[in-house]
Each structure stands twice: as C-alpha cells, then as structure tokens.
C-alpha cells in the first residue's frame, strides 16, 4: 500500500517533463574548491579501503518487490496517459513562454527531475504510471488482465540497442536542439516518442518493449532498484542493484550513455569545452552555433567514459587472474555506476529545479492565463534570491557536493559486493575492484570540478 500511495501521489502531480538546464549561480563563491575536490576524492578512496579490509560488509541481495496487480497499474497508466494528453494539447494551445506553459515545466522539471529523483528513494514508480501500459491493454483487449502473447517476438539481436538510439535522440533534443523548451516543438517530440513506443508495445508486447527497448522504463527501473525501501522495509541503498540480471554489451553501453550525457551537460558549459570548440563564453552565440560540436561532444564524453570503464574492468579482471567471463563481469559491475548517475542527476539539476518548481506551481495555479487562482496562492512571485546570497549558494553547493560523494561511495560498495559474489579470496577481490575504484575516485574529482566550472547557464 505504501508503494501504491507514493506512486499515486507522483501521478497526481504529473505533468509532462520540461527539459531544463541547471541555472548559473547569481553569487560567485570564493571557496577553496581544490580542497573540496581533494576531500571528496579522498572520501571515496577511504570507503574503498574500508570495504576491502572488511569484506563481510558486502551487501546482501534483497528479495524483489512484488509488482502491483495488473488492473491497478493499468488504471494508473490510463490516468497518466490522460494527463499527458492534456499537457500535449497545452503545448500547442497554451502560453508560448516555457516558464508559463505546463508542458515544458512538466517534462523537464516535474518528470525528468522530481519524479525521476523519487525512484532512488521509493523504487520503480514509473512501472505504475507509465502512460503506455494502460492504453496498450485497452487496445489489445487485455484490460484488467495480464499481458497476452505479442504478435511478434522481440528479436534477440535488438537487445538494448533501440533504447540506446531513442535515448540518444532524447539527449540530443535536450542538450543540442536550439529550443528544447519551446512548447510546440516539445509537444511534437513527445508525440513522436509516443508513436514509436506504442508501435513497439503493440508489436512486441509490454514486457519486452518496456524491459529493453524503452529507455525511460529501463533507466527508471535501474534507478528504482537502488532505493533503500524494499520488501520488508529498509535495506542498504544500492542493494537492489545486486538482484538485477547481467546486462549484455548493449545494456552496458546504455548505462554508460545515460551517465555520459548528464556529464556532458555539465561539461558543455565550461570554459574548457567552449574554448576547445572556439567559442568565447563571454559572448556565447547561442545553441544553433554549437549544434555540431555538441553532438560530437555527447559522443566523445560518453565514449571516453565507456573506454575508462571497460579499461578499468579489464585491468582488474586480468590482475585477478581472469575470474569468469569478462563480458559477464562488465554486465554486473556497470550497475555500480547507477548510484553515481543518481548523484549527478540530483546535483546537476538542483539549482534550476528550485526555481522551475516555483514556475510550475504558478502555471498550475493559472494554466490558461485567465487570472485563475486554482491553488489559492494568488499572484505569488518566483523567488531566486537564495541563489544570490553566500548562505544560499553555500547550502546548494554543499548539497551538490555531498550528493556526488555519497553516490560514489555507494557505487564503491555496490562494486565491492558484486566482486565478492565472484567467490574469490580477499586479495583477488581487491585486485579485481581496485582499478574501477580508482576510476571512481578520479570521476569524483572531475564531477566536483564541474560544479564550479560552469561558464554559462
């Protein structure tokens, strides 16, 4: 019942995502960030030493959380689909200003940040409020019942490749396209995604399409597995990742792509990247001038991240005398990056979400700009002053840095637990996981550097 209540509460607040970017700070902090970076990296290194010296601290694989009854999930999905339909209409006929139109605010703030960040706390809520499941059950005559056999068998060779292609398109639209928050353009993008997804669900079935081909269902299921709330109560954060199946190569690349895109989103706004592509950050010409460079940038950063991961696992695997299959080891250890992805998602969008959430409330209060006062908040104004004070900026920075360090520490613990599962001696376990742990230490420092390196918003 707790899970149902949380999912329903998330659904009631659902409005489609609005692809927002982290806003630049209005207050320049003269902090010794070098010490912060060093301290964060050291904390991750110490956590690795702790779990290596105390191998019995490895997480236990928890029991899976039972799914909701089909009829409950399908009803919630239909409500979600109805809300989404209204939001798409709002994208076409509502206000043109992205901070006044519910569609961009719902997609980029409510969904892509707030609802997404509920998953690492409460589990896979998207499984219940996904707007595809209910309509598909109605169209196939299976409403209130379990899914029947699909007309087509999902091809084994496809694996997670459709999810990679769709997610890259999503990331390109969010990070490269000149106007991802334009209500009409966003409405068209959502319709294209829904058209492809419904075709896939009807052809290959809900289980196969949402289990492998739909990037958001896959991504949110992985985030939900890291939640500390599981069957029987609390569990260690990240413990649920140990129960996930071994990913094939395409699944590993998908996880690396999701982390690589959020990393590039922060890196694209730094002096280092802008100077590399010949742009003066003090005279930024706009997105249309950097579309080609940023498209390559997404691929470059994701590729470097993937190369680092595979190299680290390969070195550890070789050093530990090659226990088991290298491909299988990659398909397990890549889950240790999920807590890091969660941390980056939170840290990257925190500042912007604190502002955009206020715009979302104002848009809900008067969605058609008719001077309505549906929420009873009158003519409230968006407050951004907390970003312009030392105490406010410091509080945001502290929350961001803490999240990054904690995410990496949990990632180290997950990787250690998976290494212990191999049944090796403590010395071989240490050799197996040390190269990946050192990569996580370096990535911690890089992530903390990104927080203070933004040149533009």
C-alpha positions in Angstrom: 0.0 0.0 0.0 2.9 2.4 0.7 4.2 1.9 -2.8 0.8 2.4 -4.3 0.2 5.6 -2.3 3.6 7.0 -3.3 3.0 6.2 -7.0 -0.4 7.7 -7.0 0.9 10.8 -5.3 3.5 11.1 -8.0 0.9 10.6 -10.7 -1.4 13.3 -9.4 1.5 15.8 -9.6 2.4 14.5 -13.1 2.7 17.0 -15.9 4.9 16.2 -18.8 8.7 16.8 -18.4 10.3 20.2 -19.2 13.9 19.9 -20.4 15.6 22.4 -18.2 19.2 23.1 -17.6 20.9 23.9 -14.4 20.9 27.6 -13.9 24.1 29.5 -13.2 24.6 30.9 -9.7 24.0 34.5 -9.2 26.5 34.6 -6.3 30.2 33.8 -7.0 31.7 31.8 -4.2 35.3 32.3 -3.4 35.7 28.8 -1.9 38.8 26.7 -1.8 37.3 24.2 -4.2 40.6 22.4 -4.6 40.3 21.2 -1.1 36.7 20.2 -1.6 37.7 18.2 -4.7 40.6 16.5 -2.8 38.4 15.8 0.2 35.6 14.3 -1.9 38.0 12.0 -3.8 39.7 11.0 -0.5 36.4 10.1 1.0 35.7 7.7 -1.9 39.2 6.2 -1.6 38.7 5.7 2.1 35.4 4.0 1.5 37.1 1.6 -0.9 39.8 0.8 1.7 37.1 0.2 4.3 35.1 -2.3 2.3 38.2 -4.0 1.1 39.5 -4.6 4.6 36.1 -5.6 5.8 34.8 -7.9 3.1 32.0 -9.2 5.3 30.3 -5.7 4.9 29.2 -6.7 1.4 25.5 -6.1 0.7 23.1 -8.9 0.6 20.9 -9.5 -2.4 17.3 -8.4 -1.3 14.1 -10.1 -2.2 12.4 -8.5 -5.2 9.5 -6.1 -4.6 6.2 -7.6 -5.9 4.6 -5.7 -8.7 1.1 -4.1 -8.5 -1.9 -6.0 -9.7 -2.3 -5.6 -13.4 -5.6 -3.7 -13.1 -4.2 -1.2 -10.6 -1.2 -0.4 -12.8 -3.3 -0.2 -15.9 -5.8 2.3 -14.3 -2.9 4.5 -13.1 -1.4 4.3 -16.5 -4.6 5.4 -18.1 -4.8 8.4 -15.8 -1.2 9.2 -16.6 -2.0 9.0 -20.3 -4.9 11.3 -19.9 -2.8 13.9 -18.1 -0.1 13.6 -20.7 -2.7 14.2 -23.5 -3.9 17.3 -21.8 -0.3 18.5 -21.5 0.4 17.9 -25.1 -2.6 20.0 -26.0 -1.3 22.7 -23.7 2.0 22.6 -25.6 0.1 23.5 -28.8 -2.5 26.0 -27.5 -1.1 27.1 -24.1 1.2 30.1 -23.4 4.3 30.3 -25.6 6.6 31.2 -22.7 8.2 28.0 -21.5 8.0 29.1 -17.9 4.3 29.6 -18.1 3.3 26.6 -20.2 2.7 23.4 -18.3 4.2 21.0 -20.9 7.8 22.1 -20.7 7.6 22.6 -16.9 6.1 19.1 -16.5 8.5 17.3 -18.8 11.8 19.0 -17.8 11.2 19.8 -14.1 8.4 17.6 -12.7 9.2 14.4 -14.7 12.8 14.5 -15.7 14.0 15.8 -12.3 11.4 15.5 -9.5 9.7 12.2 -10.4 12.9 10.7 -11.6 14.5 11.5 -8.2 11.7 9.8 -6.4 12.9 6.5 -7.8 16.1 6.2 -5.9 14.1 6.7 -2.7 10.9 4.8 -3.2 11.5 2.3 -6.1 10.2 2.0 -9.6 7.2 4.2 -9.6 7.3 4.6 -13.4 6.3 1.0 -13.7 2.8 2.0 -12.5 2.4 5.5 -14.0 4.0 4.8 -17.4 1.4 6.2 -19.9 1.9 3.3 -22.3 0.7 0.3 -20.3 -2.9 1.1 -19.8 -3.8 2.3 -23.3 -2.0 -0.8 -24.7 -4.1 -3.1 -22.5 -7.3 -1.4 -23.8 -6.3 -1.7 -27.4 -5.4 -5.3 -27.1 -8.5 -6.2 -25.1 -6.4 -7.2 -22.0 -7.5 -4.5 -19.6 -7.6 -5.9 -16.1 -5.7 -9.0 -17.1 -2.0 -10.0 -17.6 -0.4 -9.4 -20.9 -1.0 -11.9 -23.6 1.5 -13.2 -26.2 2.6 -10.4 -28.5 2.1 -10.6 -32.3 5.9 -10.5 -32.9 8.8 -12.0 -31.0 11.3 -9.3 -29.8 14.5 -10.1 -31.8 17.4 -11.2 -29.6 19.8 -9.2 -31.7 18.0 -6.0 -30.9 18.7 -6.3 -27.2 19.0 -2.7 -25.7 20.0 -1.1 -29.0 16.6 0.6 -29.5 16.9 2.1 -26.0 20.3 3.5 -26.9 19.1 5.1 -30.1 15.9 6.6 -28.5 17.8 7.9 -25.5 20.5 9.5 -27.7 17.7 11.2 -29.6 16.2 12.4 -26.3 19.6 13.7 -25.1 20.3 15.4 -28.4 16.9 17.2 -28.3 17.6 18.2 -24.7 21.2 19.2 -25.0 21.8 20.2 -28.6 18.5 21.3 -30.2 18.2 25.1 -30.0 14.8 25.2 -28.4 14.0 22.1 -26.3 11.7 24.1 -24.0 9.6 25.5 -26.8 6.1 24.2 -26.0 5.1 23.3 -29.6 8.4 21.7 -30.5 8.3 19.7 -27.3 4.8 18.6 -27.9 5.8 17.3 -31.4 8.8 15.5 -29.8 6.6 13.8 -27.2 4.1 12.7 -29.9 7.0 11.2 -31.9 8.2 9.3 -28.9 4.7 8.1 -28.1 4.1 6.9 -31.7 7.3 4.9 -31.7 6.7 3.5 -28.3 3.0 2.4 -28.9 4.1 0.7 -32.1 6.8 -1.2 -30.2 4.5 -2.1 -27.4 1.7 -3.4 -29.7 4.1 -5.3 -31.9 6.4 -6.9 -29.2 4.4 -6.7 -26.0 4.7 -4.5 -22.9 7.2 -6.8 -21.1 9.8 -7.0 -23.9 9.5 -3.4 -25.2 9.5 -1.7 -21.8 12.0 -4.1 -20.5 14.7 -3.5 -23.1 13.7 -1.1 -25.9 12.1 1.8 -24.0 15.0 3.9 -22.5 12.9 5.6 -19.7 11.4 2.3 -18.5 14.8 0.7 -18.4 16.6 3.7 -16.8 13.9 4.3 -14.1 13.8 0.6 -13.2 17.6 0.7 -12.7 17.3 3.9 -10.5 14.4 2.3 -8.6 16.5 -0.8 -7.8 18.9 1.4 -5.9 16.1 2.6 -3.5 16.6 1.9 0.2 12.9 1.0 0.5 12.3 -2.6 -0.4 10.3 -5.7 0.5 10.2 -6.0 4.3 11.3 -2.4 5.0 14.6 -0.7 4.7 17.7 -2.0 3.0 21.1 -0.7 2.2 21.0 2.0 -0.6 22.0 0.3 -3.8 21.5 -3.2 -2.5 18.6 -3.8 -5.0 21.1 -3.4 -7.9 22.6 -6.8 -6.9 19.4 -8.5 -7.9 19.3 -7.2 -11.5 20.2 -9.5 -14.3 23.6 -9.4 -16.1 23.5 -6.9 -18.9 24.7 -7.7 -22.4 27.1 -5.3 -24.2 24.2 -3.1 -25.4 22.8 -2.8 -21.9 26.3 -1.8 -20.6 26.6 0.9 -23.3 23.1 2.1 -22.4 24.0 2.7 -18.8 27.3 4.4 -19.8 25.3 6.6 -22.3 22.9 7.8 -19.6 25.8 8.8 -17.4 27.8 10.3 -20.2 25.0 12.6 -21.4 24.5 14.1 -17.9 28.2 14.6 -17.6 28.5 16.3 -21.0 25.6 18.6 -20.0 27.7 20.0 -17.2 31.0 19.9 -19.2 29.4 21.7 -22.2 29.1 24.9 -20.1 32.7 25.1 -19.0 35.4 27.4 -20.3 37.5 24.3 -21.2 34.9 22.9 -23.6 33.9 26.3 -25.1 37.5 27.3 -25.7 38.2 23.9 -27.3 35.4 24.5 -29.8 36.4 28.1 -30.4 33.6 29.8 -28.5 34.0 32.9 -26.3 31.9 32.1 -23.2 31.5 35.8 -22.5 29.9 36.3 -25.9 28.0 33.0 -26.3 26.4 33.0 -29.8 23.6 30.6 -28.9 22.9 26.9 -29.3 22.5 27.0 -33.1 26.1 27.8 -33.5 27.4 24.8 -31.5 25.0 22.1 -32.6 27.6 20.1 -34.5 30.2 20.5 -31.8 27.9 19.5 -29.0 26.6 16.5 -31.0 30.1 15.2 -31.2 30.7 16.2 -27.6 28.0 13.9 -26.4 29.5 11.0 -28.3 33.0 12.0 -27.2 32.3 12.2 -23.5 30.2 9.1 -23.5 32.9 7.3 -25.4 35.7 8.4 -23.0 33.6 7.3 -20.1 32.9 3.9 -21.7 36.6 3.4 -22.6 37.6 4.2 -19.0 35.1 1.7 -17.6 36.0 -1.1 -19.9 39.7 -0.5 -19.4 39.4 -0.4 -15.6 37.3 -3.7 -15.5 39.8 -5.3 -17.9 42.8 -4.4 -15.9 41.2 -5.6 -12.7 40.0 -8.8 -14.3 43.4 -9.6 -15.7 45.1 -8.7 -12.4 42.8 -11.0 -10.5 43.7 -13.9 -12.9 40.7 -13.6 -15.1 37.9 -15.0 -13.0 34.9 -15.9 -15.1 33.8 -14.1 -18.2 35.0 -10.6 -18.9 31.7 -9.7 -20.6 29.7 -11.0 -17.7 31.8 -9.0 -15.2 31.2 -5.8 -17.2 27.4 -6.6 -17.3 27.4 -6.8 -13.5 29.9 -4.1 -12.5 28.2 -1.4 -14.7 25.4 -1.3 -12.1 27.8 0.2 -9.7 27.6 3.4 -11.8 23.9 3.8 -11.2 24.3 5.5 -7.8 26.8 7.8 -9.4 24.3 8.6 -12.2 21.7 9.4 -9.5 24.0 11.7 -7.7 24.9 13.6 -10.9 21.3 13.9 -11.8 20.5 15.4 -8.4 23.5 17.7 -8.3 23.2 19.0 -11.9 19.5 19.9 -11.7 19.2 21.0 -8.1 19.7 24.8 -8.5 17.5 25.0 -11.6 14.7 22.9 -10.1 14.4 25.0 -7.0 13.5 27.9 -9.4 11.5 26.0 -12.0 9.4 24.2 -9.4 8.0 27.7 -8.4 7.1 28.4 -12.0 5.4 25.0 -12.1 3.2 25.9 -9.2 2.3 29.3 -10.8 1.5 27.6 -14.1 -0.8 25.0 -12.3 -2.4 27.9 -10.4 -3.4 29.7 -13.7 -2.7 27.3 -16.6 -4.6 29.3 -19.3 -3.6 32.8 -18.1 -7.2 33.7 -17.2 -6.3 35.1 -13.8 -7.5 31.9 -12.1 -6.3 31.1 -8.6 -6.7 27.3 -8.6 -4.2 26.6 -5.8 -5.0 29.7 -3.8 -1.5 31.2 -4.0 -2.7 34.5 -5.6 -0.1 36.5 -7.5 3.0 34.9 -5.9 6.3 35.7 -7.5 9.2 33.3 -8.2 12.0 33.7 -5.6 15.6 33.4 -6.7 17.3 35.5 -4.0 18.5 32.3 -2.3 21.0 32.0 -5.1 22.3 35.5 -4.6 23.5 35.1 -1.0 26.5 33.4 0.5 24.4 31.2 2.7 22.1 30.1 -0.1 24.8 29.4 -2.6 26.8 27.6 0.0 23.8 25.4 1.0 23.2 24.4 -2.6 26.9 23.7 -3.2 27.1 21.6 0.0 24.1 19.6 -1.1 25.5 19.0 -4.5 29.0 18.0 -3.3 27.5 15.8 -0.6 25.3 14.0 -3.2 28.3 13.4 -5.5 30.5 12.0 -2.8 27.7 9.8 -1.3 26.8 8.5 -4.8 30.4 7.4 -5.4 30.7 5.8 -2.0 27.6 3.8 -2.6 28.9 2.9 -6.1 32.1 1.6 -4.5 30.1 -0.5 -2.0 28.0 -2.0 -4.8 31.0 -2.8 -6.9 32.7 -4.5 -3.9 29.6 -6.6 -3.2 29.5 -7.7 -6.8 33.2 -8.6 -6.7 32.7 -10.6 -3.5 29.9 -12.5 -5.3 32.6 -14.0 -7.6 33.8 -16.2 -4.7 37.4 -15.1 -4.8 39.9 -14.7 -2.0 40.1 -11.2 -0.4 43.3 -10.5 -2.2 41.9 -11.3 -5.6 38.7 -9.3 -4.8 40.9 -6.3 -4.0 42.8 -6.7 -7.3 39.5 -7.1 -9.2 37.9 -3.9 -8.0 40.8 -1.6 -7.3 41.2 -0.2 -10.9 37.5 0.6 -11.1 37.6 2.2 -7.6 40.4 4.4 -8.7 38.4 5.4 -11.8 35.5 6.3 -9.4 37.9 8.4 -7.3 39.1 10.3 -10.4 35.5 10.7 -11.6 34.5 12.1 -8.2 37.2 14.8 -8.5 36.0 15.6 -12.1 32.4 15.8 -11.0 33.2 18.2 -8.1 35.3 20.3 -10.5 32.3 20.6 -12.9 30.1 22.0 -10.1 32.2 25.2 -10.0 33.4 25.3 -13.6 30.3 26.4 -15.5 30.9 29.4 -17.7 27.3 29.9 -19.0 23.9 28.8 -17.8 
